[in-house]
Amino acid sequence: MPMRDPAYMPEQRMKIVGRRKPYSRGLAGLQGFFELCARLRGDRPFLPRGVYRFKTHEEADEWTLRMLTRPKADHPL
C-alpha cells in the first residue's frame, strides 16, 4: 500500500458548483452602511469596556446580544 503523501497522490479535479462575484466597490461602497451604524449607536460603544466573567458561553452570548440591542437612555423604545 503506497503512502498517503501528497507527493504520491494523483491530481484530483475539483468541481465548481457556483460562482461568487467579488464586491468591486470596496469600503467606499459601504459608506452609507457605516454612517447608519454611527447614527444608530450614537456615542455609545457596541460593548461596555471592562472585563466580564460568565459561567457559560450561552450567558455571555445573551449579555452580548442585550448590550448590542439596548436602546439609548434618552430615547426608550
mmJSON file of the N, C-alpha and C atoms, coordinates in Angstrom:
{"data_MODEL":{"atom_site":{
"group_PDB":["ATOM","ATOM","ATOM","ATOM","ATOM","ATOM","ATOM","ATOM","ATOM","ATOM","ATOM","ATOM","ATOM","ATOM","ATOM","ATOM","ATOM","ATOM","ATOM","ATOM","ATOM","ATOM","ATOM","ATOM","ATOM","ATOM","ATOM","ATOM","ATOM","ATOM","ATOM","ATOM","ATOM","ATOM","ATOM","ATOM","ATOM","ATOM","ATOM","ATOM","ATOM","ATOM","ATOM","ATOM","ATOM","ATOM","ATOM","ATOM","ATOM","ATOM","ATOM","ATOM","ATOM","ATOM","ATOM","ATOM","ATOM","ATOM","ATOM","ATOM","ATOM","ATOM","ATOM","ATOM","ATOM","ATOM","ATOM","ATOM","ATOM","ATOM","ATOM","ATOM","ATOM","ATOM","ATOM","ATOM","ATOM","ATOM","ATOM","ATOM","ATOM","ATOM","ATOM","ATOM","ATOM","ATOM","ATOM","ATOM","ATOM","ATOM","ATOM","ATOM","ATOM","ATOM","ATOM","ATOM","ATOM","ATOM","ATOM","ATOM","ATOM","ATOM","ATOM","ATOM","ATOM","ATOM","ATOM","ATOM","ATOM","ATOM","ATOM","ATOM","ATOM","ATOM","ATOM","ATOM","ATOM","ATOM","ATOM","ATOM","ATOM","ATOM","ATOM","ATOM","ATOM","ATOM","ATOM","ATOM","ATOM","ATOM","ATOM","ATOM","ATOM","ATOM","ATOM","ATOM","ATOM","ATOM","ATOM","ATOM","ATOM","ATOM","ATOM","ATOM","ATOM","ATOM","ATOM","ATOM","ATOM","ATOM","ATOM","ATOM","ATOM","ATOM","ATOM","ATOM","ATOM","ATOM","ATOM","ATOM","ATOM","ATOM","ATOM","ATOM","ATOM","ATOM","ATOM","ATOM","ATOM","ATOM","ATOM","ATOM","ATOM","ATOM","ATOM","ATOM","ATOM","ATOM","ATOM","ATOM","ATOM","ATOM","ATOM","ATOM","ATOM","ATOM","ATOM","ATOM","ATOM","ATOM","ATOM","ATOM","ATOM","ATOM","ATOM","ATOM","ATOM","ATOM","ATOM","ATOM","ATOM","ATOM","ATOM","ATOM","ATOM","ATOM","ATOM","ATOM","ATOM","ATOM","ATOM","ATOM","ATOM","ATOM","ATOM","ATOM","ATOM","ATOM","ATOM","ATOM","ATOM","ATOM","ATOM","ATOM","ATOM","ATOM","ATOM","ATOM","ATOM","ATOM","ATOM"],
"id":[1,2,3,4,5,6,7,8,9,10,11,12,13,14,15,16,17,18,19,20,21,22,23,24,25,26,27,28,29,30,31,32,33,34,35,36,37,38,39,40,41,42,43,44,45,46,47,48,49,50,51,52,53,54,55,56,57,58,59,60,61,62,63,64,65,66,67,68,69,70,71,72,73,74,75,76,77,78,79,80,81,82,83,84,85,86,87,88,89,90,91,92,93,94,95,96,97,98,99,100,101,102,103,104,105,106,107,108,109,110,111,112,113,114,115,116,117,118,119,120,121,122,123,124,125,126,127,128,129,130,131,132,133,134,135,136,137,138,139,140,141,142,143,144,145,146,147,148,149,150,151,152,153,154,155,156,157,158,159,160,161,162,163,164,165,166,167,168,169,170,171,172,173,174,175,176,177,178,179,180,181,182,183,184,185,186,187,188,189,190,191,192,193,194,195,196,197,198,199,200,201,202,203,204,205,206,207,208,209,210,211,212,213,214,215,216,217,218,219,220,221,222,223,224,225,226,227,228,229,230,231],
"type_symbol":["N","C","C","N","C","C","N","C","C","N","C","C","N","C","C","N","C","C","N","C","C","N","C","C","N","C","C","N","C","C","N","C","C","N","C","C","N","C","C","N","C","C","N","C","C","N","C","C","N","C","C","N","C","C","N","C","C","N","C","C","N","C","C","N","C","C","N","C","C","N","C","C","N","C","C","N","C","C","N","C","C","N","C","C","N","C","C","N","C","C","N","C","C","N","C","C","N","C","C","N","C","C","N","C","C","N","C","C","N","C","C","N","C","C","N","C","C","N","C","C","N","C","C","N","C","C","N","C","C","N","C","C","N","C","C","N","C","C","N","C","C","N","C","C","N","C","C","N","C","C","N","C","C","N","C","C","N","C","C","N","C","C","N","C","C","N","C","C","N","C","C","N","C","C","N","C","C","N","C","C","N","C","C","N","C","C","N","C","C","N","C","C","N","C","C","N","C","C","N","C","C","N","C","C","N","C","C","N","C","C","N","C","C","N","C","C","N","C","C","N","C","C","N","C","C","N","C","C","N","C","C"],
"label_atom_id":["N","CA","C","N","CA","C","N","CA","C","N","CA","C","N","CA","C","N","CA","C","N","CA","C","N","CA","C","N","CA","C","N","CA","C","N","CA","C","N","CA","C","N","CA","C","N","CA","C","N","CA","C","N","CA","C","N","CA","C","N","CA","C","N","CA","C","N","CA","C","N","CA","C","N","CA","C","N","CA","C","N","CA","C","N","CA","C","N","CA","C","N","CA","C","N","CA","C","N","CA","C","N","CA","C","N","CA","C","N","CA","C","N","CA","C","N","CA","C","N","CA","C","N","CA","C","N","CA","C","N","CA","C","N","CA","C","N","CA","C","N","CA","C","N","CA","C","N","CA","C","N","CA","C","N","CA","C","N","CA","C","N","CA","C","N","CA","C","N","CA","C","N","CA","C","N","CA","C","N","CA","C","N","CA","C","N","CA","C","N","CA","C","N","CA","C","N","CA","C","N","CA","C","N","CA","C","N","CA","C","N","CA","C","N","CA","C","N","CA","C","N","CA","C","N","CA","C","N","CA","C","N","CA","C","N","CA","C","N","CA","C","N","CA","C","N","CA","C","N","CA","C","N","CA","C","N","CA","C","N","CA","C","N","CA","C","N","CA","C"],
"label_alt_id":[null,null,null,null,null,null,null,null,null,null,null,null,null,null,null,null,null,null,null,null,null,null,null,null,null,null,null,null,null,null,null,null,null,null,null,null,null,null,null,null,null,null,null,null,null,null,null,null,null,null,null,null,null,null,null,null,null,null,null,null,null,null,null,null,null,null,null,null,null,null,null,null,null,null,null,null,null,null,null,null,null,null,null,null,null,null,null,null,null,null,null,null,null,null,null,null,null,null,null,null,null,null,null,null,null,null,null,null,null,null,null,null,null,null,null,null,null,null,null,null,null,null,null,null,null,null,null,null,null,null,null,null,null,null,null,null,null,null,null,null,null,null,null,null,null,null,null,null,null,null,null,null,null,null,null,null,null,null,null,null,null,null,null,null,null,null,null,null,null,null,null,null,null,null,null,null,null,null,null,null,null,null,null,null,null,null,null,null,null,null,null,null,null,null,null,null,null,null,null,null,null,null,null,null,null,null,null,null,null,null,null,null,null,null,null,null,null,null,null,null,null,null,null,null,null,null,null,null,null,null,null],
"label_comp_id":["MET","MET","MET","PRO","PRO","PRO","MET","MET","MET","ARG","ARG","ARG","ASP","ASP","ASP","PRO","PRO","PRO","ALA","ALA","ALA","TYR","TYR","TYR","MET","MET","MET","PRO","PRO","PRO","GLU","GLU","GLU","GLN","GLN","GLN","ARG","ARG","ARG","MET","MET","MET","LYS","LYS","LYS","ILE","ILE","ILE","VAL","VAL","VAL","GLY","GLY","GLY","ARG","ARG","ARG","ARG","ARG","ARG","LYS","LYS","LYS","PRO","PRO","PRO","TYR","TYR","TYR","SER","SER","SER","ARG","ARG","ARG","GLY","GLY","GLY","LEU","LEU","LEU","ALA","ALA","ALA","GLY","GLY","GLY","LEU","LEU","LEU","GLN","GLN","GLN","GLY","GLY","GLY","PHE","PHE","PHE","PHE","PHE","PHE","GLU","GLU","GLU","LEU","LEU","LEU","CYS","CYS","CYS","ALA","ALA","ALA","ARG","ARG","ARG","LEU","LEU","LEU","ARG","ARG","ARG","GLY","GLY","GLY","ASP","ASP","ASP","ARG","ARG","ARG","PRO","PRO","PRO","PHE","PHE","PHE","LEU","LEU","LEU","PRO","PRO","PRO","ARG","ARG","ARG","GLY","GLY","GLY","VAL","VAL","VAL","TYR","TYR","TYR","ARG","ARG","ARG","PHE","PHE","PHE","LYS","LYS","LYS","THR","THR","THR","HIS","HIS","HIS","GLU","GLU","GLU","GLU","GLU","GLU","ALA","ALA","ALA","ASP","ASP","ASP","GLU","GLU","GLU","TRP","TRP","TRP","THR","THR","THR","LEU","LEU","LEU","ARG","ARG","ARG","MET","MET","MET","LEU","LEU","LEU","THR","THR","THR","ARG","ARG","ARG","PRO","PRO","PRO","LYS","LYS","LYS","ALA","ALA","ALA","ASP","ASP","ASP","HIS","HIS","HIS","PRO","PRO","PRO","LEU","LEU","LEU"],
"label_asym_id":["A","A","A","A","A","A","A","A","A","A","A","A","A","A","A","A","A","A","A","A","A","A","A","A","A","A","A","A","A","A","A","A","A","A","A","A","A","A","A","A","A","A","A","A","A","A","A","A","A","A","A","A","A","A","A","A","A","A","A","A","A","A","A","A","A","A","A","A","A","A","A","A","A","A","A","A","A","A","A","A","A","A","A","A","A","A","A","A","A","A","A","A","A","A","A","A","A","A","A","A","A","A","A","A","A","A","A","A","A","A","A","A","A","A","A","A","A","A","A","A","A","A","A","A","A","A","A","A","A","A","A","A","A","A","A","A","A","A","A","A","A","A","A","A","A","A","A","A","A","A","A","A","A","A","A","A","A","A","A","A","A","A","A","A","A","A","A","A","A","A","A","A","A","A","A","A","A","A","A","A","A","A","A","A","A","A","A","A","A","A","A","A","A","A","A","A","A","A","A","A","A","A","A","A","A","A","A","A","A","A","A","A","A","A","A","A","A","A","A","A","A","A","A","A","A","A","A","A","A","A","A"],
"label_entity_id":["1","1","1","1","1","1","1","1","1","1","1","1","1","1","1","1","1","1","1","1","1","1","1","1","1","1","1","1","1","1","1","1","1","1","1","1","1","1","1","1","1","1","1","1","1","1","1","1","1","1","1","1","1","1","1","1","1","1","1","1","1","1","1","1","1","1","1","1","1","1","1","1","1","1","1","1","1","1","1","1","1","1","1","1","1","1","1","1","1","1","1","1","1","1","1","1","1","1","1","1","1","1","1","1","1","1","1","1","1","1","1","1","1","1","1","1","1","1","1","1","1","1","1","1","1","1","1","1","1","1","1","1","1","1","1","1","1","1","1","1","1","1","1","1","1","1","1","1","1","1","1","1","1","1","1","1","1","1","1","1","1","1","1","1","1","1","1","1","1","1","1","1","1","1","1","1","1","1","1","1","1","1","1","1","1","1","1","1","1","1","1","1","1","1","1","1","1","1","1","1","1","1","1","1","1","1","1","1","1","1","1","1","1","1","1","1","1","1","1","1","1","1","1","1","1","1","1","1","1","1","1"],
"label_seq_id":[1,1,1,2,2,2,3,3,3,4,4,4,5,5,5,6,6,6,7,7,7,8,8,8,9,9,9,10,10,10,11,11,11,12,12,12,13,13,13,14,14,14,15,15,15,16,16,16,17,17,17,18,18,18,19,19,19,20,20,20,21,21,21,22,22,22,23,23,23,24,24,24,25,25,25,26,26,26,27,27,27,28,28,28,29,29,29,30,30,30,31,31,31,32,32,32,33,33,33,34,34,34,35,35,35,36,36,36,37,37,37,38,38,38,39,39,39,40,40,40,41,41,41,42,42,42,43,43,43,44,44,44,45,45,45,46,46,46,47,47,47,48,48,48,49,49,49,50,50,50,51,51,51,52,52,52,53,53,53,54,54,54,55,55,55,56,56,56,57,57,57,58,58,58,59,59,59,60,60,60,61,61,61,62,62,62,63,63,63,64,64,64,65,65,65,66,66,66,67,67,67,68,68,68,69,69,69,70,70,70,71,71,71,72,72,72,73,73,73,74,74,74,75,75,75,76,76,76,77,77,77],
"pdbx_PDB_ins_code":[null,null,null,null,null,null,null,null,null,null,null,null,null,null,null,null,null,null,null,null,null,null,null,null,null,null,null,null,null,null,null,null,null,null,null,null,null,null,null,null,null,null,null,null,null,null,null,null,null,null,null,null,null,null,null,null,null,null,null,null,null,null,null,null,null,null,null,null,null,null,null,null,null,null,null,null,null,null,null,null,null,null,null,null,null,null,null,null,null,null,null,null,null,null,null,null,null,null,null,null,null,null,null,null,null,null,null,null,null,null,null,null,null,null,null,null,null,null,null,null,null,null,null,null,null,null,null,null,null,null,null,null,null,null,null,null,null,null,null,null,null,null,null,null,null,null,null,null,null,null,null,null,null,null,null,null,null,null,null,null,null,null,null,null,null,null,null,null,null,null,null,null,null,null,null,null,null,null,null,null,null,null,null,null,null,null,null,null,null,null,null,null,null,null,null,null,null,null,null,null,null,null,null,null,null,null,null,null,null,null,null,null,null,null,null,null,null,null,null,null,null,null,null,null,null,null,null,null,null,null,null],
"Cartn_x":[0.854,0.0,0.896,0.709,1.549,1.215,2.172,1.969,0.97,0.314,-0.663,-0.005,1.152,1.882,1.36,1.107,0.586,1.461,2.738,3.609,3.308,2.752,2.467,1.019,0.166,-1.254,-1.471,-2.302,-2.594,-3.412,-3.304,-4.052,-5.545,-6.286,-7.736,-8.343,-9.343,-10.01,-11.108,-11.305,-12.333,-13.508,-14.687,-15.895,-16.344,-16.57,-17.05,-18.566,-19.221,-20.67,-21.311,-20.767,-21.33,-20.232,-20.602,-19.624,-20.063,-19.115,-19.39,-18.694,-19.465,-18.894,-18.203,-16.981,-16.309,-16.946,-16.956,-17.505,-16.468,-16.764,-15.75,-15.629,-16.615,-16.566,-15.761,-15.359,-14.528,-15.267,-14.52,-15.111,-15.894,-15.558,-16.286,-17.753,-18.031,-19.406,-20.213,-19.553,-20.231,-20.361,-20.032,-20.046,-21.428,-22.488,-23.839,-24.154,-23.718,-23.93,-23.182,-21.94,-21.152,-21.785,-22.32,-22.981,-24.237,-24.997,-26.188,-25.807,-24.763,-24.304,-23.912,-23.213,-22.78,-23.974,-24.998,-26.197,-26.967,-27.079,-27.827,-27.122,-25.81,-25.072,-24.843,-24.776,-24.504,-23.101,-22.984,-21.657,-21.384,-22.29,-22.109,-21.241,-20.385,-19.635,-20.564,-20.195,-21.015,-21.114,-20.001,-19.993,-19.272,-19.792,-19.119,-17.718,-16.798,-15.43,-15.346,-14.379,-14.154,-13.972,-13.788,-13.628,-14.881,-15.494,-16.714,-16.493,-17.014,-16.881,-18.26,-18.374,-19.635,-19.409,-20.455,-20.335,-20.408,-21.163,-21.315,-21.176,-20.939,-20.884,-22.269,-23.297,-24.652,-24.97,-24.543,-24.75,-24.002,-22.794,-22.019,-22.681,-23.206,-23.892,-25.156,-25.915,-27.124,-26.772,-25.732,-25.321,-24.871,-24.097,-23.623,-24.791,-25.758,-26.93,-27.72,-27.857,-28.547,-27.831,-26.507,-25.742,-25.816,-25.789,-25.829,-27.19,-28.246,-29.597,-30.242,-29.497,-30.106,-30.455,-31.582,-31.967,-31.156,-31.174,-30.499,-31.242,-30.532,-31.139,-32.13,-31.829,-32.714,-33.834,-33.777,-34.823,-35.28,-36.06,-36.5,-37.438,-37.374,-38.239,-39.631],
"Cartn_y":[-1.183,0.0,1.241,2.146,3.337,4.314,5.162,6.165,7.213,7.873,8.911,10.286,10.373,11.627,12.387,13.7,14.456,14.349,14.111,13.997,12.736,11.712,10.445,10.334,11.262,11.176,11.757,11.112,11.682,12.961,13.824,15.084,14.804,15.516,15.366,16.647,16.51,17.672,18.12,19.438,19.998,20.449,20.217,20.649,21.975,22.984,24.284,24.272,24.476,24.405,25.747,26.825,28.149,29.183,30.336,31.413,32.575,33.245,34.382,35.594,36.635,37.847,38.645,39.071,39.889,41.274,41.832,43.17,44.168,44.869,45.684,47.105,47.587,48.979,49.169,48.113,48.212,48.876,49.471,50.098,51.361,52.008,53.22,52.895,51.716,51.312,51.054,50.863,50.6,51.848,53.002,54.238,54.508,54.29,54.512,53.618,52.37,51.439,51.898,52.349,52.824,54.061,54.953,56.147,55.768,54.792,54.328,53.737,52.935,52.343,53.428,54.444,55.523,56.298,56.538,57.253,56.429,55.135,54.283,54.133,53.994,53.79,55.087,56.21,57.472,57.469,57.937,57.989,56.775,55.809,54.61,53.588,52.897,51.801,50.604,49.688,48.493,47.693,47.528,46.797,47.646,47.69,48.444,47.892,48.792,48.363,47.678,46.839,46.173,44.681,44.005,42.558,41.964,41.039,40.408,38.909,38.293,36.847,36.222,35.156,34.448,32.975,32.326,30.909,30.031,30.484,29.69,30.589,29.971,30.719,31.271,30.527,30.984,32.267,32.327,33.525,34.717,34.487,35.554,36.008,35.066,35.419,36.232,35.866,36.612,38.04,38.193,39.52,40.366,39.764,40.485,40.952,40.086,40.464,41.573,41.502,42.551,43.889,43.87,45.115,45.695,44.848,45.33,45.901,45.419,45.836,46.774,47.244,48.094,49.463,50.028,51.36,52.444,53.61,54.752,55.142,55.66,56.019,57.185,58.135,59.286,59.021,57.899,57.564,56.119,55.832,54.45,54.015,52.743,52.237,51.958],
"Cartn_z":[0.0,0.0,0.0,-0.977,-1.024,0.097,0.417,1.466,0.999,1.916,1.587,1.611,1.077,0.973,-0.243,-0.122,-1.262,-2.504,-2.339,-3.495,-4.299,-3.663,-4.329,-4.779,-4.41,-4.764,-6.153,-6.955,-8.272,-8.119,-9.106,-9.052,-9.121,-8.316,-8.322,-8.851,-9.675,-10.23,-9.264,-9.178,-8.308,-9.156,-8.659,-9.341,-8.731,-9.567,-9.101,-9.196,-8.06,-8.001,-8.313,-7.835,-8.073,-8.189,-8.581,-8.706,-7.833,-7.246,-6.393,-6.978,-7.2,-7.769,-6.666,-6.89,-5.87,-5.789,-4.604,-4.391,-4.872,-5.935,-6.592,-6.039,-5.274,-4.827,-3.554,-2.897,-1.7,-0.545,0.353,1.541,1.2,0.096,-0.286,-0.58,-1.065,-1.342,-0.083,1.035,2.303,3.169,2.622,3.397,3.996,3.237,3.752,4.935,4.863,5.971,7.224,7.043,8.181,8.82,8.004,8.538,9.314,8.816,9.525,10.88,10.905,12.172,13.168,12.693,13.578,14.12,13.285,13.752,14.773,14.544,15.468,16.805,16.791,18.034,18.786,18.089,18.765,19.34,20.58,21.2,22.081,22.083,22.905,22.174,22.88,22.253,22.056,21.186,20.985,22.267,22.938,24.206,25.244,26.469,27.511,27.764,28.092,28.36,29.704,29.826,31.094,30.904,32.01,32.0,32.611,31.918,32.381,32.449,33.486,33.658,33.617,32.867,32.735,33.033,33.518,33.85,32.608,31.593,30.375,29.152,28.019,26.766,26.422,26.759,26.484,27.252,28.505,29.314,28.706,28.231,27.599,26.302,25.52,24.277,24.54,25.575,25.929,26.333,27.134,27.573,26.383,25.488,24.314,23.461,23.239,22.453,23.143,24.462,25.211,25.079,25.135,25.025,23.61,22.604,21.229,20.847,21.473,21.095,22.106,23.093,24.118,23.523,23.952,23.455,24.122,23.513,24.119,25.388,26.376,27.646,27.478,26.594,26.425,25.411,24.683,23.716,23.917,24.956,25.166,24.042,23.693,22.627,23.104],
"occupancy":[1.0,1.0,1.0,1.0,1.0,1.0,1.0,1.0,1.0,1.0,1.0,1.0,1.0,1.0,1.0,1.0,1.0,1.0,1.0,1.0,1.0,1.0,1.0,1.0,1.0,1.0,1.0,1.0,1.0,1.0,1.0,1.0,1.0,1.0,1.0,1.0,1.0,1.0,1.0,1.0,1.0,1.0,1.0,1.0,1.0,1.0,1.0,1.0,1.0,1.0,1.0,1.0,1.0,1.0,1.0,1.0,1.0,1.0,1.0,1.0,1.0,1.0,1.0,1.0,1.0,1.0,1.0,1.0,1.0,1.0,1.0,1.0,1.0,1.0,1.0,1.0,1.0,1.0,1.0,1.0,1.0,1.0,1.0,1.0,1.0,1.0,1.0,1.0,1.0,1.0,1.0,1.0,1.0,1.0,1.0,1.0,1.0,1.0,1.0,1.0,1.0,1.0,1.0,1.0,1.0,1.0,1.0,1.0,1.0,1.0,1.0,1.0,1.0,1.0,1.0,1.0,1.0,1.0,1.0,1.0,1.0,1.0,1.0,1.0,1.0,1.0,1.0,1.0,1.0,1.0,1.0,1.0,1.0,1.0,1.0,1.0,1.0,1.0,1.0,1.0,1.0,1.0,1.0,1.0,1.0,1.0,1.0,1.0,1.0,1.0,1.0,1.0,1.0,1.0,1.0,1.0,1.0,1.0,1.0,1.0,1.0,1.0,1.0,1.0,1.0,1.0,1.0,1.0,1.0,1.0,1.0,1.0,1.0,1.0,1.0,1.0,1.0,1.0,1.0,1.0,1.0,1.0,1.0,1.0,1.0,1.0,1.0,1.0,1.0,1.0,1.0,1.0,1.0,1.0,1.0,1.0,1.0,1.0,1.0,1.0,1.0,1.0,1.0,1.0,1.0,1.0,1.0,1.0,1.0,1.0,1.0,1.0,1.0,1.0,1.0,1.0,1.0,1.0,1.0,1.0,1.0,1.0,1.0,1.0,1.0,1.0,1.0,1.0,1.0,1.0,1.0],
"B_iso_or_equiv":[0.0,0.0,0.0,0.0,0.0,0.0,0.0,0.0,0.0,0.0,0.0,0.0,0.0,0.0,0.0,0.0,0.0,0.0,0.0,0.0,0.0,0.0,0.0,0.0,0.0,0.0,0.0,0.0,0.0,0.0,0.0,0.0,0.0,0.0,0.0,0.0,0.0,0.0,0.0,0.0,0.0,0.0,0.0,0.0,0.0,0.0,0.0,0.0,0.0,0.0,0.0,0.0,0.0,0.0,0.0,0.0,0.0,0.0,0.0,0.0,0.0,0.0,0.0,0.0,0.0,0.0,0.0,0.0,0.0,0.0,0.0,0.0,0.0,0.0,0.0,0.0,0.0,0.0,0.0,0.0,0.0,0.0,0.0,0.0,0.0,0.0,0.0,0.0,0.0,0.0,0.0,0.0,0.0,0.0,0.0,0.0,0.0,0.0,0.0,0.0,0.0,0.0,0.0,0.0,0.0,0.0,0.0,0.0,0.0,0.0,0.0,0.0,0.0,0.0,0.0,0.0,0.0,0.0,0.0,0.0,0.0,0.0,0.0,0.0,0.0,0.0,0.0,0.0,0.0,0.0,0.0,0.0,0.0,0.0,0.0,0.0,0.0,0.0,0.0,0.0,0.0,0.0,0.0,0.0,0.0,0.0,0.0,0.0,0.0,0.0,0.0,0.0,0.0,0.0,0.0,0.0,0.0,0.0,0.0,0.0,0.0,0.0,0.0,0.0,0.0,0.0,0.0,0.0,0.0,0.0,0.0,0.0,0.0,0.0,0.0,0.0,0.0,0.0,0.0,0.0,0.0,0.0,0.0,0.0,0.0,0.0,0.0,0.0,0.0,0.0,0.0,0.0,0.0,0.0,0.0,0.0,0.0,0.0,0.0,0.0,0.0,0.0,0.0,0.0,0.0,0.0,0.0,0.0,0.0,0.0,0.0,0.0,0.0,0.0,0.0,0.0,0.0,0.0,0.0,0.0,0.0,0.0,0.0,0.0,0.0,0.0,0.0,0.0,0.0,0.0,0.0],
"pdbx_formal_charge":[null,null,null,null,null,null,null,null,null,null,null,null,null,null,null,null,null,null,null,null,null,null,null,null,null,null,null,null,null,null,null,null,null,null,null,null,null,null,null,null,null,null,null,null,null,null,null,null,null,null,null,null,null,null,null,null,null,null,null,null,null,null,null,null,null,null,null,null,null,null,null,null,null,null,null,null,null,null,null,null,null,null,null,null,null,null,null,null,null,null,null,null,null,null,null,null,null,null,null,null,null,null,null,null,null,null,null,null,null,null,null,null,null,null,null,null,null,null,null,null,null,null,null,null,null,null,null,null,null,null,null,null,null,null,null,null,null,null,null,null,null,null,null,null,null,null,null,null,null,null,null,null,null,null,null,null,null,null,null,null,null,null,null,null,null,null,null,null,null,null,null,null,null,null,null,null,null,null,null,null,null,null,null,null,null,null,null,null,null,null,null,null,null,null,null,null,null,null,null,null,null,null,null,null,null,null,null,null,null,null,null,null,null,null,null,null,null,null,null,null,null,null,null,null,null,null,null,null,null,null,null],
"auth_seq_id":[1,1,1,2,2,2,3,3,3,4,4,4,5,5,5,6,6,6,7,7,7,8,8,8,9,9,9,10,10,10,11,11,11,12,12,12,13,13,13,14,14,14,15,15,15,16,16,16,17,17,17,18,18,18,19,19,19,20,20,20,21,21,21,22,22,22,23,23,23,24,24,24,25,25,25,26,26,26,27,27,27,28,28,28,29,29,29,30,30,30,31,31,31,32,32,32,33,33,33,34,34,34,35,35,35,36,36,36,37,37,37,38,38,38,39,39,39,40,40,40,41,41,41,42,42,42,43,43,43,44,44,44,45,45,45,46,46,46,47,47,47,48,48,48,49,49,49,50,50,50,51,51,51,52,52,52,53,53,53,54,54,54,55,55,55,56,56,56,57,57,57,58,58,58,59,59,59,60,60,60,61,61,61,62,62,62,63,63,63,64,64,64,65,65,65,66,66,66,67,67,67,68,68,68,69,69,69,70,70,70,71,71,71,72,72,72,73,73,73,74,74,74,75,75,75,76,76,76,77,77,77],
"auth_comp_id":["MET","MET","MET","PRO","PRO","PRO","MET","MET","MET","ARG","ARG","ARG","ASP","ASP","ASP","PRO","PRO","PRO","ALA","ALA","ALA","TYR","TYR","TYR","MET","MET","MET","PRO","PRO","PRO","GLU","GLU","GLU","GLN","GLN","GLN","ARG","ARG","ARG","MET","MET","MET","LYS","LYS","LYS","ILE","ILE","ILE","VAL","VAL","VAL","GLY","GLY","GLY","ARG","ARG","ARG","ARG","ARG","ARG","LYS","LYS","LYS","PRO","PRO","PRO","TYR","TYR","TYR","SER","SER","SER","ARG","ARG","ARG","GLY","GLY","GLY","LEU","LEU","LEU","ALA","ALA","ALA","GLY","GLY","GLY","LEU","LEU","LEU","GLN","GLN","GLN","GLY","GLY","GLY","PHE","PHE","PHE","PHE","PHE","PHE","GLU","GLU","GLU","LEU","LEU","LEU","CYS","CYS","CYS","ALA","ALA","ALA","ARG","ARG","ARG","LEU","LEU","LEU","ARG","ARG","ARG","GLY","GLY","GLY","ASP","ASP","ASP","ARG","ARG","ARG","PRO","PRO","PRO","PHE","PHE","PHE","LEU","LEU","LEU","PRO","PRO","PRO","ARG","ARG","ARG","GLY","GLY","GLY","VAL","VAL","VAL","TYR","TYR","TYR","ARG","ARG","ARG","PHE","PHE","PHE","LYS","LYS","LYS","THR","THR","THR","HIS","HIS","HIS","GLU","GLU","GLU","GLU","GLU","GLU","ALA","ALA","ALA","ASP","ASP","ASP","GLU","GLU","GLU","TRP","TRP","TRP","THR","THR","THR","LEU","LEU","LEU","ARG","ARG","ARG","MET","MET","MET","LEU","LEU","LEU","THR","THR","THR","ARG","ARG","ARG","PRO","PRO","PRO","LYS","LYS","LYS","ALA","ALA","ALA","ASP","ASP","ASP","HIS","HIS","HIS","PRO","PRO","PRO","LEU","LEU","LEU"],
"auth_asym_id":["A","A","A","A","A","A","A","A","A","A","A","A","A","A","A","A","A","A","A","A","A","A","A","A","A","A","A","A","A","A","A","A","A","A","A","A","A","A","A","A","A","A","A","A","A","A","A","A","A","A","A","A","A","A","A","A","A","A","A","A","A","A","A","A","A","A","A","A","A","A","A","A","A","A","A","A","A","A","A","A","A","A","A","A","A","A","A","A","A","A","A","A","A","A","A","A","A","A","A","A","A","A","A","A","A","A","A","A","A","A","A","A","A","A","A","A","A","A","A","A","A","A","A","A","A","A","A","A","A","A","A","A","A","A","A","A","A","A","A","A","A","A","A","A","A","A","A","A","A","A","A","A","A","A","A","A","A","A","A","A","A","A","A","A","A","A","A","A","A","A","A","A","A","A","A","A","A","A","A","A","A","A","A","A","A","A","A","A","A","A","A","A","A","A","A","A","A","A","A","A","A","A","A","A","A","A","A","A","A","A","A","A","A","A","A","A","A","A","A","A","A","A","A","A","A","A","A","A","A","A","A"],
"auth_atom_id":["N","CA","C","N","CA","C","N","CA","C","N","CA","C","N","CA","C","N","CA","C","N","CA","C","N","CA","C","N","CA","C","N","CA","C","N","CA","C","N","CA","C","N","CA","C","N","CA","C","N","CA","C","N","CA","C","N","CA","C","N","CA","C","N","CA","C","N","CA","C","N","CA","C","N","CA","C","N","CA","C","N","CA","C","N","CA","C","N","CA","C","N","CA","C","N","CA","C","N","CA","C","N","CA","C","N","CA","C","N","CA","C","N","CA","C","N","CA","C","N","CA","C","N","CA","C","N","CA","C","N","CA","C","N","CA","C","N","CA","C","N","CA","C","N","CA","C","N","CA","C","N","CA","C","N","CA","C","N","CA","C","N","CA","C","N","CA","C","N","CA","C","N","CA","C","N","CA","C","N","CA","C","N","CA","C","N","CA","C","N","CA","C","N","CA","C","N","CA","C","N","CA","C","N","CA","C","N","CA","C","N","CA","C","N","CA","C","N","CA","C","N","CA","C","N","CA","C","N","CA","C","N","CA","C","N","CA","C","N","CA","C","N","CA","C","N","CA","C","N","CA","C","N","CA","C","N","CA","C","N","CA","C","N","CA","C","N","CA","C"],
"pdbx_PDB_model_num":[1,1,1,1,1,1,1,1,1,1,1,1,1,1,1,1,1,1,1,1,1,1,1,1,1,1,1,1,1,1,1,1,1,1,1,1,1,1,1,1,1,1,1,1,1,1,1,1,1,1,1,1,1,1,1,1,1,1,1,1,1,1,1,1,1,1,1,1,1,1,1,1,1,1,1,1,1,1,1,1,1,1,1,1,1,1,1,1,1,1,1,1,1,1,1,1,1,1,1,1,1,1,1,1,1,1,1,1,1,1,1,1,1,1,1,1,1,1,1,1,1,1,1,1,1,1,1,1,1,1,1,1,1,1,1,1,1,1,1,1,1,1,1,1,1,1,1,1,1,1,1,1,1,1,1,1,1,1,1,1,1,1,1,1,1,1,1,1,1,1,1,1,1,1,1,1,1,1,1,1,1,1,1,1,1,1,1,1,1,1,1,1,1,1,1,1,1,1,1,1,1,1,1,1,1,1,1,1,1,1,1,1,1,1,1,1,1,1,1,1,1,1,1,1,1,1,1,1,1,1,1]
}}}
